[in-house]
């Protein structure tokens, strides 16, 4: 794999040495996210038995046509909805219209989430009342339903949803944050409220034990939740184990809090085994002591967060561009960028004559906006005249 890498033999050996010490465990962080497809499959299994031998419900199809719904689209994507014996097309459309949806909006919602018509009106009215607890008005509510119909029409955990909404409000989260959770992190509302309370209490207890103050604890918890609500999907045991792992690796209490803030709570989605492998991989690649490794992690938490296969891929990508391990060690934050982003940025800088192999990697770092600012500065410097155009010209007699 590394045959075509144009770097020194020493760097090649370093990377190969590190690679031999690991299997590829991989960390599937996307499992924390609630996938629309999964919800559809669950609902599908609830409402269907043997769809292959069944015909479409003509009443359902006719009702959808009257609402100007693109039935062909539903047939292509979720035909099983049209095969159900019972559907509430008119009733669900009526509820949406009461909420302020016009004909186009109703059709759009039912095309995107046709399984909505399989819910009883009582369920949807209850869901409507739940979401009104955090929406300013029905205008905002119908806008959210149009944007995130799958989240709104997930009605299986309504009692848990209500209890968690009230808990988050008591905790101090603003309603606009809770609505964001409802639309993009709806799975956290499926938990019994006691489970979410337990996770929050574990975080609060650890925050204080790590030296955080009572005065700042509420702000810290609310910020952490706002950044990553999926921490609530973890067990208190995992949270405790991961924090203890950092302390056992000589991170001070202050440094642990610093890492928690930088990683936005994503550290709780890792395992001790994965973190151990990532740290050992980095230690072998950069040939550093435990103390030096700790400083690298504090500069670039990605060394702790990303799995070995991800780190390995990004290192290889950098080395193939002629960048040395020493350069990466000097600016480890470059590992936070995907290989594709690094290649794109190097190409842009090279067009200006900037030699990344002999220069610093700081020009590659940062967000898209950060890079564009740095790129603009380099471009301006290149275009600057090499002489002063207003200086007088000396002509010999």
C-alpha positions in Angstrom: 0.0 0.0 0.0 2.9 2.3 0.8 5.0 1.4 -2.3 4.2 4.6 -4.1 4.6 6.9 -1.1 7.3 9.4 -1.9 8.8 10.0 1.5 11.9 9.0 3.4 12.5 5.3 4.2 12.5 6.2 7.9 8.9 7.6 7.7 7.8 4.6 5.7 9.2 2.2 8.3 7.6 4.2 11.1 4.2 3.9 9.6 4.5 0.3 8.7 5.7 -0.5 12.2 2.6 1.1 13.7 0.3 -0.7 11.3 1.5 -4.1 12.2 0.5 -3.7 15.8 -3.2 -3.3 15.2 -6.3 -5.0 13.9 -8.9 -2.8 12.4 -11.6 -2.5 15.0 -13.4 0.5 13.5 -15.8 2.6 15.4 -19.2 3.1 13.9 -20.1 6.5 15.3 -23.1 6.8 12.9 -24.9 4.2 15.0 -25.7 7.0 17.4 -27.7 8.8 14.8 -31.4 8.0 14.3 -31.7 6.9 10.7 -34.9 7.7 8.8 -34.6 4.4 7.0 -34.6 2.4 10.2 -37.8 4.2 11.4 -39.4 3.4 8.1 -38.4 -0.3 8.4 -39.8 -0.5 11.9 -43.1 1.0 10.8 -43.1 -1.3 7.8 -42.8 -4.4 9.9 -45.6 -3.1 12.1 -48.1 -2.6 9.4 -47.3 -5.3 6.9 -47.4 -9.1 6.7 -47.3 -10.6 3.2 -47.3 -7.6 0.8 -46.3 -9.6 -2.2 -49.7 -11.2 -2.5 -51.8 -8.1 -1.7 -53.3 -5.4 -3.9 -53.2 -1.7 -3.3 -55.9 -0.2 -1.2 -58.0 1.6 -3.9 -59.6 3.9 -1.3 -56.1 5.0 -0.1 -54.8 5.6 -3.6 -57.9 7.6 -4.6 -57.7 9.8 -1.5 -54.1 10.5 -2.1 -54.8 11.5 -5.8 -57.5 14.0 -4.6 -54.8 15.6 -2.4 -52.5 15.9 -5.5 -50.0 13.5 -3.9 -47.5 11.9 -6.3 -48.6 8.3 -5.9 -46.0 7.1 -8.4 -43.3 8.3 -6.1 -44.8 6.5 -3.1 -45.1 3.3 -5.2 -41.4 3.6 -6.1 -40.1 4.3 -2.6 -42.6 2.9 -0.1 -45.2 0.8 -1.9 -46.0 -1.1 1.2 -47.9 1.8 2.6 -50.5 1.6 -0.2 -51.1 -2.1 0.6 -52.5 -1.6 4.1 -56.1 -2.3 4.8 -56.5 0.7 7.1 -55.3 4.2 6.4 -56.3 7.7 7.5 -55.5 9.8 4.5 -58.4 12.4 4.9 -58.0 12.6 8.7 -54.2 13.2 8.7 -54.6 15.7 5.8 -57.3 17.5 7.8 -55.0 17.7 10.9 -52.2 19.1 8.9 -54.5 21.7 7.3 -55.8 22.7 10.8 -52.1 23.3 11.7 -51.8 25.7 8.7 -50.6 23.5 5.9 -51.8 24.4 2.4 -52.5 21.9 -0.3 -48.9 21.8 -1.6 -47.5 21.4 1.9 -49.8 18.5 2.7 -48.9 16.8 -0.5 -45.2 17.3 0.1 -45.4 15.9 3.6 -47.3 12.8 2.6 -45.0 12.1 -0.3 -41.9 12.3 1.9 -43.5 10.4 4.8 -46.4 8.4 3.4 -46.5 6.2 6.5 -48.1 9.2 8.3 -51.4 8.0 6.9 -51.2 4.8 8.9 -51.3 6.5 12.2 -54.6 7.0 14.0 -55.8 10.7 14.2 -55.7 10.4 18.0 -52.0 9.6 17.9 -51.2 12.5 15.6 -53.2 15.0 17.7 -51.3 13.9 20.8 -48.1 14.3 18.9 -49.2 17.8 17.9 -49.9 18.7 21.5 -46.5 17.4 22.5 -44.6 19.5 20.0 -46.6 22.5 20.8 -45.0 22.4 24.3 -41.8 23.7 22.7 -43.0 25.5 19.5 -43.9 29.2 19.6 -47.0 28.7 17.5 -48.5 26.3 14.9 -46.8 28.2 12.1 -43.4 27.1 13.5 -44.8 23.6 14.1 -46.1 23.0 10.6 -42.8 24.3 9.2 -40.9 21.7 11.3 -43.3 19.0 10.3 -42.7 19.8 6.6 -38.9 19.7 7.1 -38.8 16.7 9.4 -41.9 14.6 8.8 -40.3 11.3 9.8 -39.5 12.7 13.3 -42.9 14.1 13.8 -44.7 10.9 12.8 -42.7 8.7 15.0 -45.3 8.1 17.7 -44.2 4.9 19.4 -42.7 6.6 22.5 -45.1 9.4 23.2 -45.2 9.1 26.9 -41.4 9.1 27.0 -41.3 12.1 24.7 -43.5 14.1 26.9 -41.6 13.2 30.1 -38.3 14.1 28.5 -39.5 17.4 27.0 -40.6 18.4 30.5 -37.3 17.2 32.0 -35.2 19.2 29.4 -37.3 22.3 30.2 -36.7 21.9 33.9 -33.0 21.4 33.2 -32.9 24.8 31.6 -32.6 23.9 27.9 -34.3 26.5 25.7 -37.3 25.4 23.6 -35.5 26.1 20.3 -32.8 23.6 21.4 -35.4 21.0 22.4 -37.1 21.4 19.0 -33.7 20.8 17.4 -33.4 17.6 19.4 -36.9 16.5 18.4 -36.1 16.9 14.7 -32.5 15.7 14.5 -31.9 13.6 17.6 -35.4 12.1 18.2 -33.9 8.8 19.5 -33.0 10.5 22.8 -36.7 11.0 23.5 -37.3 7.2 23.2 -35.3 6.6 26.5 -37.3 6.5 29.7 -36.8 9.9 31.4 -35.1 8.2 34.4 -32.4 6.9 32.1 -31.6 10.4 30.8 -31.7 11.8 34.3 -29.2 9.2 35.4 -26.8 10.1 32.6 -27.1 13.8 33.4 -26.4 13.1 37.1 -23.3 11.1 36.2 -22.0 14.0 34.1 -22.7 16.5 36.9 -21.0 14.3 39.5 -17.9 13.9 37.4 -17.8 17.5 36.4 -17.6 18.4 40.1 -15.1 15.7 40.9 -12.8 16.9 38.1 -12.7 20.4 39.7 -15.6 22.1 38.0 -17.5 24.6 40.1 -21.2 24.5 41.1 -21.6 27.9 39.6 -20.5 26.8 36.1 -21.9 23.2 36.2 -25.3 24.0 34.7 -23.8 26.1 31.9 -21.3 23.3 31.1 -24.0 20.6 31.1 -26.3 22.6 28.9 -23.5 23.4 26.4 -22.4 19.8 26.3 -26.0 18.6 25.6 -26.5 21.3 22.9 -23.3 20.2 21.2 -24.0 16.5 21.4 -27.4 15.3 22.6 -26.4 11.7 21.7 -24.4 11.5 24.9 -27.7 10.5 26.5 -27.7 7.3 24.5 -24.6 6.1 26.5 -24.8 4.3 29.8 -23.4 6.0 33.0 -21.0 3.0 33.2 -19.4 3.8 29.9 -19.1 7.5 30.8 -17.3 6.6 34.1 -15.0 4.1 32.4 -13.9 6.5 29.7 -13.1 9.3 32.2 -11.2 6.9 34.4 -9.2 5.8 31.4 -8.0 9.3 30.8 -7.0 9.8 34.4 -5.1 6.5 34.4 -3.2 7.9 31.4 -1.9 10.8 33.4 -4.3 13.5 32.2 -4.9 15.9 35.0 -8.5 16.7 36.0 -8.2 20.1 34.3 -7.0 18.4 31.1 -9.8 15.9 31.2 -12.3 18.7 31.4 -10.5 20.4 28.5 -10.8 17.3 26.4 -14.4 16.9 27.2 -15.1 20.4 26.0 -13.0 20.0 22.8 -14.5 16.7 21.9 -18.1 17.9 22.7 -18.9 14.8 24.6 -18.1 12.5 21.7 -15.5 10.8 23.9 -18.4 8.9 25.6 -19.2 7.2 22.3 -15.7 5.5 22.3 -14.5 2.5 24.2 -11.5 2.1 26.3 -10.1 -0.5 23.9 -10.4 1.8 20.9 -8.8 4.7 22.7 -5.9 2.5 23.8 -5.3 1.3 20.3 -5.4 4.9 18.9 -3.0 6.2 21.5 -0.6 3.3 20.9 -0.7 3.8 17.2 0.1 7.5 17.5 2.9 6.8 20.0 4.6 4.4 17.6 4.1 6.7 14.6 5.5 9.8 16.2 8.0 7.9 18.4 7.3 10.0 21.4 7.2 9.5 25.2 3.9 9.2 27.2 4.2 12.9 28.2 4.8 14.0 24.6 1.9 11.9 23.4 -0.4 13.5 26.0 0.6 17.0 24.8 -0.1 15.9 21.2 -3.6 14.7 22.2 -4.3 17.9 24.0 -3.4 19.8 20.8 -5.3 17.4 18.6 -8.0 15.3 20.3 -8.6 13.6 17.0 -5.6 11.3 18.0 -7.8 10.0 20.7 -11.2 10.2 19.0 -10.5 8.6 15.6 -10.0 4.8 15.3 -6.7 3.4 14.0 -8.0 2.8 10.4 -9.1 6.4 10.1 -5.8 7.7 11.5 -3.9 5.3 9.3 -5.7 6.4 6.2 -5.1 10.1 6.9 -1.5 9.6 7.7 -1.0 7.7 4.4 -2.7 10.5 2.5 -0.4 13.1 4.0 2.7 11.0 3.4 1.7 10.4 -0.3 1.7 14.2 -0.7 5.4 14.3 0.4 4.7 15.5 3.9 6.9 14.0 6.6 6.0 12.5 9.9 8.0 15.3 11.6 5.8 17.9 10.0 2.6 16.1 11.1 3.9 15.8 14.6 4.6 19.5 14.6 1.0 20.3 13.4 -1.1 17.2 14.4 -4.4 19.1 13.9 -4.0 18.4 10.2 -5.2 14.9 11.0 -8.7 16.3 11.7 -9.1 16.8 8.0 -10.1 14.1 5.5 -7.7 13.0 2.8 -9.9 14.6 0.2 -9.9 18.0 1.9 -6.1 17.9 2.4 -5.5 17.1 -1.3 -7.8 19.9 -2.4 -6.1 22.5 -0.1 -2.6 21.3 -1.2 -3.6 21.7 -4.8 -4.8 25.2 -4.3 -1.7 26.2 -2.4 0.6 24.6 -5.0 -1.0 26.7 -7.7 0.3 29.7 -5.9 3.8 28.3 -5.7 3.5 27.4 -2.0 5.6 24.3 -1.3 3.9 22.4 1.5 6.8 19.9 1.7 9.2 22.5 2.9 6.8 24.8 4.7 4.5 24.6 7.7 1.2 22.6 7.7 -0.6 25.4 9.5 -1.8 26.8 6.2 -3.8 23.6 5.7 -5.5 23.7 9.1 -8.8 24.9 10.3 -12.3 25.2 8.9 -13.1 26.0 5.3 -13.4 29.7 6.3 -10.0 29.6 8.2 -8.3 28.1 5.1 -9.8 30.6 2.7 -8.5 33.4 5.0 -5.0 31.9 5.0 -5.1 31.2 1.3 -6.1 34.9 0.7 -3.1 36.1 2.6 -0.7 33.9 0.7 -2.3 35.0 -2.6 -2.0 38.7 -1.6 1.6 38.3 -0.6 2.4 36.6 -4.0 0.7 39.3 -6.0 2.4 42.1 -4.1 4.9 44.0 -6.4 8.6 43.4 -5.7 9.3 47.1 -6.0 7.7 50.2 -4.7 5.7 51.7 -7.6 5.7 55.2 -6.0 9.5 55.3 -5.3 11.4 57.8 -7.5 13.4 56.3 -10.4 17.1 57.3 -10.3 18.5 57.9 -13.8 22.2 58.4 -14.3 23.2 61.5 -16.4 
